[in-house]
Amino acid sequence: MRATLPYGAWPSPLTPALVTGASARFDGARFVGDEVWWAQSVPEEGGRMTVRARAVDGTVRELLPAPGNARSSVHEYGGGAWAATDAGELVFVERADQRVWILRDGAARPLTPAELGMRFGGLSVQHGRLLAVRETHAADGAVTHGLVIIPLDGAAAEDAAALQVLVDGSGFVAQPALAPDAERIAWIAWEHPAMPWDGARLRVCSIETGTVEIAGTGTALQPTWTGPDELTFLDDATGRWNLARVRPSTGAVTLLAPAEADTGGALWVLGTRWYGMLGDGRIAALRTNGSDELVVIDPATGEAERVDVPVSSQVVLEDARGTHVLLTGAGAAHPSGLWLVDVTTGEAEALAGGRWPWDAAWLPRARAFTARGPHGPVHAFDFPPTSPEAEGPAGELPPYIVLVHGGPTSHVGGAPSATIAFLTSRGIGVLDVNYGGSTGYGRGYRERLRGQWGVVDVDDVAAAARALAREGRADGERLAIEGGSAGGWTVLGALARTDTFAAGISRYGVGDARALAADTHDFESRYLDGLIGPLPEAEPLYLERSPLMHVDRIRVPMLIMQGTDDAVVPPSQSEAIVRALAARGIPHEYVLYEGEGHGFRRADTMQDVLTRELSFLGQTFGFTPAPSP
């Protein structure tokens, strides 16, 4: 029999330490010979990214021992920080110096020069050559981007001129694909003020002459050579990202099995992949319409067959070989993990992560939830309080916390994270909102936010929260809102512009849009042109939308957390909000985490965040959290 206890005060075995251990973070996985290699975070070691290998017999060994840290800083978000050579050697970007190194004969040897301002990411070995995205920061602040081939013999370790430059300039480049004859290269490119999901175009050129042969149609992603004169790529010309093929010699584009779902998404991280080629010519692809699913497409017939897999949220198709694919992601019954899937039999095996360290009875079941908002439907997932040992008092509704993802062009699926389970197991419901501007629902939904950041997102999260309360599922007087980065902006905006929420939690949130446009890094330096408008013409809008200008309207307690080393949203953003709250006597707590960047990675930080959030909610909503076992 379950005990009747106040919501928020339920005992739970999900301690902050257990939750941190169940929150795996991955950066790529590959088939390498008979093994599977992948990169995974180690929160207990400062959040460093190691690279591991799993042999056929199931044994796992570490390829990159401490203090090695495979993390790229290209675009600040990195990605593609490692690859494997045809000889089975690990190449990786070392976080400390951003040089590319190779592990050879038991020792790490540099492949790129120790020049200040040079960064590498998006590594891939193709036809025996190591390709990379290079980002160069000049002393005067200018940033250039290019595609290079890095000699594997170490010739460029002391001489940058030994790098073979394929593409170079001020525009952005990503996802290079070398043709089988090594005479042409395909990639995607975009220019300020566009972001890759706004205006990335497919480019193909001759390496010898540098002549661009074709340009893509819609917003392009992930080109792959599938024939001497054939490229498979992703294109959203229909309003949804779908697989397409183009012949560079003619420019003729053909869609493959178009669907009302997205095979593609926001390219925040280099190396992200949404499809892979199987051994028989079929294509394994992800499709997203709210949640993610895996399908196998026959290009000859256009038929698509769904494959049941354990994951449905934040899924990346890392690699494909024969009838097998490697997936990372989370599912309704599984935390984030790396999965080996046979698309023919449907057999799936968790190679890393993917298993909860607690009984499934503690996991909430997601309920897809759509609210009516002033700008159209608002999609979300509802995770109700869930415990096998406790229930709330009769007639009492639970407090809820509304989660706002970052981006804002990101997306959440219907899978409970370890953090969500931490809250729901204690009697606190969670509503995870994909507000207008999120990916995963087509270009129209994504572009709802164009020019309307600070309006549509705020209206949508408030509408979703109020709708949940009207349904009688949440206590409308005990609604909190939490978000990080762009989600923090929406938190601050919702507190300043609505009376929906009784508390707010901001992690490295944006408070001043003008300061962000001036201070943020190159990749996002013109992002606000599309979200708000170009400066200086739109300066009145920047003032009107910025929560910092309206802190006098915030009247509820706040918890604000920030990393000292955040180059995307600098600490000055949080500190300006804190000063304004203090000047007006608004209850708040400000926590500055030394050494953390944009997204907390260290185990002690992540555990402290959970402890502080639970305490903050208890103080605000009037419950005493049960002590952790």
C-alpha positions in Angstrom: 0.0 0.0 0.0 1.3 3.4 -0.9 1.7 6.1 1.7 -0.3 9.3 1.4 2.2 12.2 1.5 2.3 15.8 0.4 3.4 16.3 -3.2 7.1 17.1 -3.3 7.8 15.3 0.0 7.7 11.7 -1.4 10.7 9.6 -0.5 12.8 8.5 -3.5 15.8 6.3 -4.1 16.8 8.5 -7.0 19.7 10.4 -5.3 21.6 13.2 -7.1 24.6 10.9 -7.4 22.5 8.1 -9.1 20.9 10.6 -11.4 24.2 12.1 -12.5 25.6 8.6 -13.2 22.5 7.8 -15.3 22.9 10.9 -17.5 25.4 9.7 -20.1 26.5 12.2 -22.8 27.9 10.9 -26.1 29.8 12.4 -29.0 29.8 9.9 -31.9 30.1 6.1 -32.3 31.6 4.1 -35.2 32.2 0.6 -36.4 36.0 0.2 -36.4 37.1 -3.2 -37.7 35.3 -5.8 -35.5 34.8 -3.3 -32.7 32.5 -0.4 -31.8 34.1 2.8 -30.7 32.4 5.7 -29.0 33.0 8.9 -27.0 31.3 9.3 -23.7 31.5 11.9 -20.9 32.9 11.0 -17.5 31.3 13.4 -15.0 33.4 12.0 -12.1 36.5 13.1 -14.0 35.5 16.7 -14.5 33.2 15.9 -17.4 36.0 15.0 -19.8 35.1 13.0 -23.0 36.9 9.7 -23.2 36.8 7.3 -26.2 36.1 3.6 -25.5 36.1 0.4 -27.6 34.0 -2.7 -27.3 35.4 -5.9 -28.6 33.4 -8.8 -30.1 33.5 -10.7 -26.8 31.9 -7.7 -25.1 34.9 -6.5 -23.2 35.3 -2.7 -23.1 38.6 -0.8 -22.9 39.5 2.8 -22.7 41.3 4.2 -25.7 41.8 7.7 -24.3 43.0 7.6 -20.7 42.9 10.6 -18.4 43.6 13.4 -18.6 42.8 13.1 -22.4 39.6 15.0 -23.3 38.2 14.7 -26.8 36.3 17.9 -27.2 36.2 20.4 -30.0 35.5 24.1 -29.6 34.5 24.8 -33.2 31.3 26.9 -33.0 31.8 26.5 -29.2 29.4 23.5 -29.3 32.0 21.3 -31.0 31.2 17.8 -32.1 33.1 15.3 -34.3 36.0 15.5 -32.0 37.4 12.1 -32.9 37.7 9.5 -35.7 39.4 6.3 -36.4 42.0 5.7 -39.2 41.8 2.7 -41.6 44.7 1.3 -39.5 42.6 1.5 -36.4 44.4 4.5 -34.8 42.5 7.0 -32.8 42.7 10.7 -33.9 41.1 13.3 -31.6 40.9 17.0 -30.8 42.3 17.6 -27.4 40.2 20.0 -25.4 43.2 21.8 -23.7 44.9 23.0 -26.9 42.4 22.2 -29.8 45.1 20.5 -31.7 44.4 17.2 -33.5 46.4 14.2 -32.1 46.9 10.6 -33.1 47.4 7.7 -30.7 50.2 5.7 -32.4 52.5 3.1 -30.8 51.0 3.8 -27.4 51.8 7.5 -27.5 49.8 10.7 -28.5 51.5 12.5 -31.4 50.3 15.9 -32.7 49.0 16.2 -36.3 48.3 19.9 -36.3 50.4 22.9 -35.3 50.3 24.6 -31.9 49.1 27.8 -33.4 46.9 30.0 -31.2 43.4 30.6 -32.6 43.2 27.4 -34.7 40.5 24.9 -33.8 39.4 21.7 -35.5 36.2 19.6 -35.4 33.9 17.4 -37.5 36.7 14.9 -38.0 36.1 12.0 -40.4 38.4 9.6 -42.2 37.3 9.1 -45.8 39.2 7.1 -48.4 42.2 7.1 -46.3 42.2 10.9 -45.7 41.5 12.8 -42.5 39.0 15.6 -43.1 38.2 18.3 -40.7 36.4 21.6 -40.2 39.0 24.3 -39.3 38.0 27.5 -37.5 40.7 30.2 -37.2 40.5 33.1 -34.8 42.8 36.0 -35.8 44.3 38.4 -33.3 42.0 41.2 -34.6 38.9 39.1 -33.8 38.2 37.9 -37.3 37.0 34.3 -37.6 37.4 32.2 -40.8 36.2 28.7 -41.5 37.4 26.0 -43.9 37.7 22.4 -44.8 41.1 20.8 -44.7 42.8 17.4 -45.1 45.2 16.8 -42.2 48.2 14.6 -43.1 48.3 11.5 -41.0 52.1 11.4 -41.1 52.4 14.4 -38.8 53.7 16.7 -41.5 51.5 19.6 -40.3 52.4 19.2 -36.7 54.9 22.0 -37.0 53.9 23.6 -40.3 50.3 24.7 -41.0 51.2 25.0 -44.7 51.2 21.2 -44.8 47.4 21.2 -44.3 45.6 20.7 -47.6 43.0 23.5 -47.7 39.9 22.4 -49.7 37.6 25.3 -48.9 38.3 28.5 -47.0 36.6 31.8 -46.3 34.4 33.7 -43.9 31.3 31.6 -44.4 30.5 28.5 -42.4 31.1 25.0 -43.6 30.3 21.5 -42.3 29.8 17.8 -43.1 32.4 17.3 -45.9 32.0 14.3 -48.1 34.9 13.2 -50.3 34.0 11.6 -53.6 35.2 8.0 -54.2 37.7 9.3 -56.8 39.0 11.9 -54.3 38.7 14.5 -57.0 35.5 16.2 -55.8 34.2 17.2 -52.4 30.6 18.0 -51.2 29.7 19.9 -48.1 27.1 22.3 -46.7 27.7 26.0 -46.4 25.9 29.0 -45.0 26.6 32.7 -44.4 25.8 35.2 -41.7 23.1 36.1 -40.7 21.6 32.6 -41.5 22.0 29.6 -39.2 22.4 26.2 -40.7 18.7 25.3 -40.3 17.8 28.6 -42.1 20.0 28.5 -45.1 22.6 25.8 -45.4 23.2 25.0 -49.1 24.7 21.9 -50.7 28.0 22.6 -52.5 30.1 20.4 -54.7 33.4 21.4 -56.2 36.4 20.0 -58.0 39.4 19.8 -55.6 41.8 20.6 -58.4 40.0 23.6 -59.9 37.9 24.8 -57.0 34.9 25.2 -59.4 31.5 24.9 -57.6 29.4 22.5 -59.7 26.0 22.7 -58.1 24.0 24.4 -55.3 21.3 22.8 -53.3 17.6 23.7 -53.3 16.3 23.9 -49.7 18.1 23.8 -46.4 20.6 20.9 -46.9 22.2 18.5 -44.5 24.5 15.5 -44.5 25.7 14.9 -48.1 26.9 11.3 -48.9 28.3 10.1 -52.1 26.3 7.0 -53.2 27.7 6.8 -56.8 30.2 8.4 -59.1 27.7 11.1 -60.0 25.2 10.7 -57.2 24.8 12.4 -53.8 22.3 11.5 -51.2 21.5 14.3 -48.8 18.7 15.9 -46.7 16.6 18.7 -48.1 13.6 20.6 -46.6 12.3 22.0 -49.9 8.9 20.5 -49.1 8.8 22.0 -45.6 10.1 18.8 -44.0 13.6 17.4 -44.1 13.5 14.4 -46.4 16.1 12.2 -48.1 16.9 13.3 -51.6 19.4 12.5 -54.3 21.1 14.8 -56.8 23.3 14.2 -59.8 26.0 16.9 -59.7 26.5 16.8 -63.5 22.9 17.9 -64.1 21.6 19.3 -60.8 18.5 17.0 -61.0 17.1 16.4 -57.5 14.8 13.4 -56.6 13.1 13.0 -53.3 13.3 9.5 -51.6 10.2 8.4 -49.7 9.0 11.9 -48.6 7.0 11.9 -45.4 5.3 14.3 -43.0 8.2 13.9 -40.6 11.7 15.3 -40.4 14.8 13.3 -41.3 17.1 16.1 -40.2 17.3 18.8 -37.5 19.2 21.7 -36.1 23.0 21.3 -36.7 24.2 22.6 -33.4 26.9 19.9 -33.1 29.3 18.9 -35.9 29.1 15.2 -36.7 25.3 14.8 -36.1 23.8 12.3 -38.5 20.3 11.3 -39.3 20.7 8.4 -41.8 23.2 5.8 -42.9 23.7 3.5 -45.9 23.1 -0.3 -45.3 25.1 -3.0 -47.0 22.3 -3.8 -49.6 21.8 -0.2 -50.7 18.8 0.5 -48.5 19.0 3.5 -46.1 18.4 3.5 -42.4 17.0 6.8 -41.4 15.5 8.7 -38.4 12.1 10.4 -38.7 10.9 12.9 -36.2 7.3 14.1 -35.7 7.3 14.9 -32.0 9.2 11.7 -31.1 11.9 9.9 -33.1 11.5 6.6 -35.0 13.8 4.5 -37.2 12.8 3.5 -40.7 14.5 1.5 -43.5 14.0 3.0 -46.9 14.3 1.2 -50.2 15.4 3.9 -52.7 14.3 1.7 -55.7 10.7 1.5 -54.5 10.4 4.4 -52.1 8.9 2.1 -49.5 9.7 2.8 -45.8 9.5 0.1 -43.1 9.5 1.1 -39.5 11.9 -0.7 -37.1 10.9 -0.9 -33.4 13.8 0.4 -31.3 14.2 1.2 -27.6 14.9 4.9 -28.2 12.6 7.8 -29.3 14.2 11.0 -28.0 17.4 12.9 -29.0 18.3 10.0 -31.3 21.3 10.2 -33.5 22.1 7.6 -36.2 25.9 7.4 -35.6 26.9 4.8 -38.1 25.7 1.9 -40.3 27.3 -1.3 -41.6 25.7 -4.3 -43.2 22.3 -4.7 -41.5 23.4 -3.0 -38.3 23.2 0.6 -37.1 24.5 2.4 -34.1 22.1 4.7 -32.3 22.5 7.1 -29.4 19.4 8.4 -27.6 16.9 7.8 -24.9 13.5 6.0 -24.8 10.4 5.7 -22.7 12.0 2.9 -20.6 15.7 3.6 -21.1 18.1 6.5 -20.3 20.5 7.9 -22.8 22.6 5.1 -24.2 24.5 3.6 -27.2 22.6 0.9 -29.0 23.5 -1.7 -31.6 20.5 -2.5 -33.7 19.9 -5.2 -36.4 17.4 -3.6 -38.7 16.4 -7.0 -40.2 15.6 -8.7 -36.9 14.9 -5.7 -34.8 17.3 -7.0 -32.1 18.8 -4.2 -30.0 21.6 -4.3 -27.6 22.7 -1.6 -25.2 26.5 -1.2 -25.5 26.8 1.8 -23.1 24.3 3.4 -20.8 20.7 2.6 -21.7 19.9 1.0 -18.3 18.4 2.7 -15.3 20.1 2.1 -11.9 16.6 1.9 -10.3 13.4 0.0 -10.9 11.1 1.0 -13.8 8.3 1.6 -11.3 9.9 4.9 -10.5 9.7 6.1 -14.1 6.9 8.4 -15.3 5.1 7.6 -18.6 5.0 10.5 -21.0 1.7 11.8 -22.3 1.8 13.7 -25.5 0.1 16.9 -24.9 -1.0 19.7 -27.3 -2.4 23.0 -26.0 -4.1 25.7 -27.9 -1.9 28.9 -27.9 -2.4 32.3 -29.4 0.0 31.4 -32.3 -1.3 27.9 -33.0 -0.9 24.5 -31.3 1.8 24.0 -28.7 3.3 20.6 -28.4 4.6 19.2 -25.1 5.1 16.0 -23.1 3.5 15.6 -19.7 5.3 13.5 -17.0 3.1 13.1 -13.9 4.3 12.4 -10.4 5.1 8.7 -10.2 6.0 6.5 -7.3 5.3 2.9 -6.3 5.5 4.0 -2.6 3.6 7.3 -2.3 0.6 9.1 -3.5 -0.7 12.7 -3.0 -3.5 13.6 -0.6 -7.1 13.4 -2.0 -8.2 16.6 -3.5 -4.7 18.0 -3.8 -3.1 18.7 -7.2 0.6 18.4 -7.7 3.1 21.2 -8.3 4.6 21.2 -11.8 7.8 22.5 -13.3 7.6 23.5 -17.0 10.9 22.8 -18.8 12.0 25.0 -21.6 14.7 23.6 -23.9 17.5 25.7 -25.3 18.3 26.6 -28.9 15.7 27.9 -29.2 15.8 25.7 -32.3 16.1 22.4 -30.4 13.6 19.7 -29.6 12.6 17.2 -26.8 11.0 13.8 -27.2 8.7 11.8 -25.0 11.4 10.1 -22.9 12.0 10.8 -19.3 15.5 12.0 -18.5 17.1 11.1 -15.2 16.4 14.7 -14.0 12.7 14.4 -14.9 12.5 11.1 -13.0 14.3 12.7 -10.0 11.5 15.2 -9.8 8.5 13.1 -10.6 9.6 10.4 -8.1 9.3 13.0 -5.4 5.8 14.1 -6.4 6.6 17.0 -8.7 5.2 16.9 -12.2 7.1 18.0 -15.3 5.8 19.5 -18.5 8.4 19.4 -21.3 7.4 21.9 -24.0 8.4 22.1 -27.6 7.3 25.7 -28.1 7.0 27.4 -31.5 10.5 27.5 -33.0 11.4 23.9 -32.1 12.5 21.4 -34.7 10.7 18.1 -35.2 7.4 19.5 -36.5 8.4 20.9 -39.8 9.7 24.2 -41.1 6.4 26.1 -40.5 6.5 25.3 -36.8 10.2 26.1 -36.7 9.8 29.4 -38.4 6.9 30.5 -36.1 9.6 32.1 -33.9 11.2 34.1 -36.8 11.2 37.7 -35.6 9.1 36.7 -32.6 11.7 35.5 -30.0 10.5 36.7 -26.6 6.8 36.6 -27.8 5.9 33.3 -29.3 8.1 31.2 -26.9 6.8 33.0 -23.9 3.1 32.8 -25.0 3.5 29.1 -25.8 5.0 27.9 -22.5 2.4 30.0 -20.6 -0.4 28.6 -22.7 0.8 25.0 -22.2 1.1 25.5 -18.4 -2.4 27.1 -18.1 -3.9 24.3 -20.2 -2.5 21.6 -18.0 -3.9 23.4 -14.9 -7.3 23.7 -16.6 -7.3 20.0 -17.2 -7.0 19.5 -13.5 -3.6 17.8 -13.7 -1.5 20.5 -12.1 -1.9 23.0 -9.2 -2.2 26.3 -11.1 -0.8 28.1 -8.0 2.3 26.0 -7.9 3.7 26.2 -11.4 7.5 26.8 -11.8 9.4 27.3 -15.0 13.0 26.2 -15.8 15.3 26.5 -18.8 18.9 27.0 -19.8 20.5 29.3 -22.4 17.7 30.3 -24.8 15.4 28.5 -22.5 16.6 30.8 -19.7 15.6 33.8 -21.8 12.1 32.3 -22.1 12.0 31.7 -18.3 12.9 35.3 -17.6 10.4 36.6 -20.2 7.6 34.4 -18.9 8.2 35.7 -15.4 8.2 39.3 -16.6 5.3 39.2 -19.0 2.9 36.7 -17.5 1.5 35.8 -14.0 1.4 32.1 -14.8 4.4 31.0 -12.8 5.1 31.1 -9.1 8.9 30.5 -9.4 11.7 30.5 -12.0 15.0 28.7 -12.5 17.4 30.0 -15.0 20.6 28.2 -16.1 23.0 30.5 -18.0 20.0 32.3 -19.4 19.9 35.3 -21.7 18.6 38.5 -20.1 19.9 41.2 -22.4 19.5 40.6 -26.2 21.6 43.7 -27.1 24.5 42.6 -24.9 24.3 39.0 -26.3 24.5 40.3 -29.9 27.7 42.2 -28.9 29.3 39.6 -26.7 28.5 36.1 -28.0 30.7 33.9 -30.2 30.9 34.0 -34.0 28.6 31.1 -34.7 25.6 32.8 -33.1 26.7 36.4 -33.5 24.0 37.1 -36.1 21.4 34.6 -34.8 19.3 37.3 -33.3 18.9 38.9 -36.8 16.4 36.2 -37.5 15.0 35.8 -34.0 14.4 39.5 -33.4 15.7 41.6 -36.2 18.9 43.2 -37.6 20.7 45.9 -35.6 20.7 48.8 -35.4 17.3 49.0 -37.1 15.6 46.7 -34.6 17.2 48.1 -31.4 13.8 49.2 -30.0 12.6 45.6 -30.3 15.7 44.3 -28.5 14.9 46.7 -25.6 11.3 45.7 -25.6 12.0 41.9 -25.7 14.9 41.8 -23.2 13.8 40.6 -19.8 16.5 42.7 -18.2 14.5 45.8 -19.2 11.4 44.5 -17.4 12.8 43.0 -14.2 10.5 45.3 -12.2 7.7 43.0 -13.4 9.2 39.9 -11.8 7.7 39.3 -8.4 8.4 35.6 -7.8 11.5 33.9 -6.3 14.3 32.9 -8.7 17.2 30.4 -8.7 19.9 31.5 -11.2 22.9 29.3 -12.0 25.9 30.1 -14.3 29.3 28.7 -15.3 32.3 31.0 -15.1 33.8 29.8 -18.4 30.6 30.2 -20.6 31.6 31.7 -23.9 28.1 31.4 -25.4 26.1 33.2 -22.7 28.8 35.0 -20.6 28.3 35.3 -16.8 27.6 39.1 -17.3 24.1 38.1 -18.5 23.1 36.3 -15.3 24.9 38.9 -13.1 22.9 41.8 -14.6 19.6 40.0 -13.8 20.9 39.2 -10.3 21.7 42.9 -9.6 18.3 44.0 -10.9 16.5 41.4 -8.7 18.6 42.4 -5.6 17.8 46.1 -6.2 14.1 45.4 -6.1 14.2 43.0 -3.2 13.1 39.9 -5.1 14.0 36.7 -3.3 16.7 34.9 -5.3 19.8 32.7 -5.1 22.7 33.0 -7.5 25.2 30.2 -7.9 28.4 30.6 -10.0 30.1 27.3 -10.8 33.8 27.6 -11.3 35.2 26.0 -14.4 31.8 25.2 -16.0 30.9 26.3 -19.5 27.7 26.3 -21.5 26.1 23.2 -20.1 27.2 21.7 -16.8 29.4 18.6 -17.1 31.0 17.9 -13.7 29.5 15.4 -11.4 29.7 17.7 -8.3 28.1 20.5 -10.2 25.3 18.4 -11.5 24.5 17.0 -8.1 24.6 20.4 -6.5 22.2 21.7 -9.1 19.6 19.0 -8.3 20.0 19.5 -4.6 19.5 23.3 -4.9 16.6 23.0 -7.3 14.7 20.6 -5.0 15.4 22.8 -2.0 14.3 25.9 -3.9 11.0 24.3 -5.0 10.3 23.1 -1.5 10.9 26.6 0.0 8.7 28.2 -2.7 5.8 25.7 -2.8 5.7 24.8 0.9 6.9 21.3 1.1 9.9 19.7 2.9 11.8 17.3 0.6 12.3 13.8 2.0 16.0 13.2 2.8 17.9 11.2 0.2 18.8 7.6 1.3 
